[in-house]
Amino acid sequence: MREIEERKMAERQSHAKDEFLAMLGHELRNPLSAISSAASLIGLPGASGEAVARAKQIIQRQSHHLGRIVDDLLDLSRAMSGKILLNRVPLDVASLLSTCMETYRTTGRTADYHIRLAAQPGGWVNGDATRLEQIFSNLLDNAFKYTPPGGHIQVEAEVDDDEVVIAVHDSGVGIAPELLPHVFDVFVQGTSTLDRAQGGLGIGLALVRRLVELHGGSVYAESAGPGEGSTFTLRLPRTEHRTEKKATMMEHSEQAKPTVLLIEDNEDGREMMAMMLNCYGYQVHHAADGVQGLQTAASEHPDIALVDIGLPGIDGYEVARRMRADPDTHHIKLIALTGYGLAEDQRRVLDAGFDLHLVKPVDVEHLLQAIGNCTAGAPAYVKQ
């Protein structure tokens, strides 16, 4: 009997993985198709200025969507293997929730819903702001996904002795009793439909649970059944609020712009990043491989170098080691650009002599912040 149950469980898991791969293909192809069509429209001679502007918005939005998909996949892998590093500081949960909700309002996500936020003051936790925002966003995304327009979504936060309790209530489709115990399992989500209107990869809640556990908390779901809405509640250890002095940092516009060397073998990526930095007033030299990058660094003496790790010939680690060993280039600030963000990747980057570590894709705000931190002598490693 036990063997039969184990076989059925294995079959269900195999089926869930097959469905996940099918959904992943669907979720990737949709934004890629939109980006491809928008890029083609921009190149048409008869395209109006309004159409081109709209196409650019679509490319930006869909690129962000693709980045979210990749981030969720990578984050889940890191979280499940315990390789996510938390940058923990005292945080006010009420303030974090308010900021998160304001972002949703600004982007128009809340327009068709009745939204209420009730956050009790004094709920401080020792947490990673980026990861806690990721938890809240995933829970809100889940509520919006499964609540029809016109529905109610309520977010509450209160202090319960030595815990801070956050609950997200929705009046949506609810959760079937047989699904309720498994909503935080990987690849599990509600009934899929052909039009995939609700979308998603079925990994958001699994990531939520793991991130909450890394913070020393717990999360659980409740629902009276289909059509009865659902409530997701998470409990985090409470901490005492201690006022700390914040380090003052110069704004980008308040300091002289450093000259930048960009070493990147991807031609399109190199061109776009150079153009972007030029738009912000930076003088940019660029190189397509490690050897050329070392030659340019020696001849141009830039203030800072952005170095891709996966370079042909000699990789970014070797570039950093040689630049640090050369008296003519050892002073140059080094920022690593890589698609890998695990703890051992960060260690290798810093051991090679880099000042900061950025995980691709890097948006303009993170890049400018990294350059500002680096030239201001901030500690190594900028968390994404």
N, C-alpha and C positions, 0 to 999 in steps of 0.2 A: 504494500500500500504506500509506504514511504517512497519507494522507488518511482511509483507512478506519479506521485505528487511532485517529486523532484524533476521528473522528465517534463511534466506539464509546465512547471515553473521555468525550466530552461527554454522550452518552446515559446513561452510568452515573452521572455527576455530577448530571444532571437528575433521574434516578430517585431518587438518594440524597436530594436536596433535597425531592422530593415525599414520600418516606417520612418525612423529618425533620419536615415540617409536619404530617403525619398524627399522628406520635408526639407532637409538641408539643401538638396539640389534645387528645389522649388524656391526657397528663400534666397538663394544666391543668384539664380537666373533672373528673377524679377527685377532687382535693382540693376544688375548688369545690363539687362535689356533696355531699361530706361536710360541709363548712362550712355549706352551705345547710340540710341536714337537721338538723344539730346546733342551728343557730340557731332553726329552727322548733320543735324539741323543747323548748328552753328556754322558749318562749312558751306551751306547752300548760298548761292549768290543772291537769291531773292528773299532771304530771311529778313524780316523786319527787326528793328532794334528791340521792340517789345518781346518778340519771339526769342531772340538771342538771350535777352536778360532772363526770361522764363526758363530757357534751357539750362542756363548757368545755375539757376536756383535748384533745378531738378538734379543736376550733377552733384552739387554740393550736398543736398539732402540725402540722395541715394548713396553717395560715398560714405556719409556719416552712418547710414543704416548698415552698410556692409561692414564698417568698422565695428559697430556694436555687435554684429553677429560673430565676427572673429574674436573680439574681446571676450564675449560670453563663453565661447568654446575654450579659449586659452585659460580664462580665469577658472572655469570649472575644472579643467585638468590640473591646474596649479593647486586649487583649493582641495581637491580630492587627494592629492599627494602631499598635502601639507607644505607646499612650497610658496605660498603667498606670504609676503612680509608685511606686517601691519605697522604703520607709522602712527602709534597711539599717543594721543594727547587728550586732556580733559575737554569735553565737548558738551554744549547745551543742546539737548535733543529737540526742545521746542524751537530753537533757532534754526537747526538743521531742517526740521520738517517744514517750517515756514518758508525757508529758501527754496526747498524742493518744490513745494506747492506753487510758489510764485513763478518758478521756471515753467511749470505746466500751464499756468494761466497765460503767461507771456507768449507761449508757443501755440495757444488756442486749443490745447488738449481738453480743457475743462468746459469749453463753451456749451456743449450739449448735455451737461450733467449738473445735478444739484450737489455741490461740494461743501463740506463743512470740516473745518479743522479746529479741534479743541485740545490744546496742549498745555498741561499744567506746568508752571515755571518750577525751577529747582531740580529738574531731571537731568543731572550731569552724569556722563559716562566716560570711561577711559577708552576711547575708540579711534579708529582711522576714519577721518571725515569722508574720504573718497569712497571707501568700502561701505560705510553706513549709508551714504547717499545712494549707492548702488543697490543696497538692500531695499531702501524705501522706494526707489524708482521701480524696481522689479515688482514689488507688491502693488504699487499704484498701476503699473502697466497691466498687471494681471486683472486688477479690478476694472479698468477701462475696457480691456479685451472682452471680458465676459459679462459686462453690464450694457444693455441696450441704451441708446441715447434717450435722455429723459430720466434715467435712473438716478439713484442716490448713492453717493460715496462719502463715507465719513472716516476721518482719521483722528484718533484720540491718543494722547500720551499722558500718563499719570505716574506718580511716585508711589510705590508699594513697598514700604520699609526699605530694604536694601537693594531694591530692584527698580528699574524704570520699565514700564509696560507700555508698549505701542501696539495699537490695534487698528486694522484697516477693515472697515465694514463695507459691503456693497449689496445692492438689491438685485444682483444679476441672476444668471442662470442656475446658480447653486452647484453643489457637488453631490453626485450619487453616492450612497452609502458604501458601495463596494470600491469606489475610487478614493474615498476620503483618506484611508490609511496610507495611500501610495502617492499622494499629490507631490510629496517632496522627493520622490524617487527620480533618478535620471531617466529621461526620454518619456516620462509619463505626462499626458495632458488629456483634456476632455475629448469627447468624440470628434473625430476629424470629419470634415465635409469636403466635397469635391471642390467647392469654390475657395476653400481655405481662407474664408473671411476673417477668422480669428487668428490665423497665422501662428508664428512662433515655433520654436524648436523643442519645447518641452524640457528645457534645462534651466529656465529662470528660477523656479522655486527650489530646485536642487542646489543651485548656487547660493540662494538666499540662506538655506539651512546651514550650509557649510560655513559661510561667512559669519553667520550668527554664532555658530559653535566656536569659531576661531576667536570671537570676542568673549567667550565664556558664557554665552546666553543660550536660549532655547526658543523654538518657534513651533507653533502648531496651528492647525486649521479646524474650523467648525462650520457646519452647514446642516440645515434641517432637511436638505434634499433638493432635488431638481426644482427650479423655479423659486427657491426660498432664499436666494442670496448666500453669501459666505462671509466669514470673518477670519482673518489671519492675525494672530497675536504673537508678538515676540517679546521676550523678557531679557533685559540686559543688566549686568551688575551695576549698581549705582556707585558713583564716586563723589567725594567731597570736592566742591569747586575751590580751586586755588588760583588766585590772580597772579598771572605771570607777565613779566615785561616782554613785549613783542619787539623783535629786532626790526629796526627801521631799514627799509631797502629803497634804493633809488629807483624811480620810475625810469622806463626806457628813454623817455624824452629828456631826463634830467642829467644824463651822462653822455660823454662823448662816445660816438659810435665806434666800436672797435672794427678793425678790418678782419674779414672772415675768409678762411680757406675751406672750401667744401670738397671733400674727397668722396666721390660716389660714382660707381660704375654704371648705374642705370641712367641712361642718357636723359630720358623724359623726367625722371625724378630729380636729377641734378639741375636740369634747366628750370623746372618749376620752382624748386627751392631757392635757386639763385635769383630768379626774377622776383620772388616774394620778398626776399631779404633786401633786394635793391629798392623795392617799393617802400620799405621801412627805413631807407636811408643808409643801409650798410654797403660798404664796398666789398665785393665778393670776388675772390679768385677761386678757380675750380680745377679739379683734376679727375681723370677717369680711372686711375688705378693707384696703387700704393707707391710705386716707384716714382711716378709723375708727381704724386702728392708730396713726397719728400723733397724732390727737386724744387717744386714751387715754394714749399715752406722755407727752404734755404735761401731762395732768391728774393722772395717777396716779404719775408718776416711778418706774417700776419699776427694779430693779437690772439686770435682764437681759431681752432680748426674743428670742423664737424667731420667726423670720420666714420664712414660705413665700415662695419666689421667684415662683411663678406666680400672682400675685394679680390680681384684676380691677381695672380702673381704672389705678392705678399699681402697677408690679411691685415685688418685694422689693428689687431693686437701688436703685430710686428712693427707696423707704422709707428704706433705710440712708443714702443720700446726704443726704436732708433731715434725718434725725435727727442726723447728724454735723455738719450746718451750723447747727443750732439750738442756741444756748447752753444751753437748758433740757433738752435731751435728748442732747447730744453725749457725755456721760459713760456712757450706758447700754451695757452689754455686748451685742453682737449676735451671734446664732448663726443662720446661714442653714440652712433646710430645703429640700432640692431633690431631684428625681429624677435629676439629672445629676451625674456624678462624674468627668468628664474633666478633664485638666489646665487647659484653657482655662476651664472652668466654675469651678474653684477660683480661678483668677487673677481672673476677673470678680468673684467674691464678695469676695475680699480687697481688690480695687481699689475696690469700692463702699463699703468701710468696715466690713465684718463682721470679727469677731474669730475666729470659727470657722465651719467648713463641715461639715454633716452630710448624708449621702445617705439618702433615704428608701428603705425603711421603717427607722425608727430604733427599736431595742429599748430597753427601759428602762435597762439598764446603760450603754449607750453614751450615752444622753441625760443620765443623772445624772453620768457621768464628764465629759461636755462642759460641763455647768453648773459642776461642781466645778473643772475646769481653767480655765474662763473667769473665774470669780470669784477664783481664786487667781493670776490673771495669767499663765497658761501661754501658750506660743507659739501662734500662729494655726494653724488647721487640725488637726482631729482625724481621723486615718485610720480608715476603717471596715474 
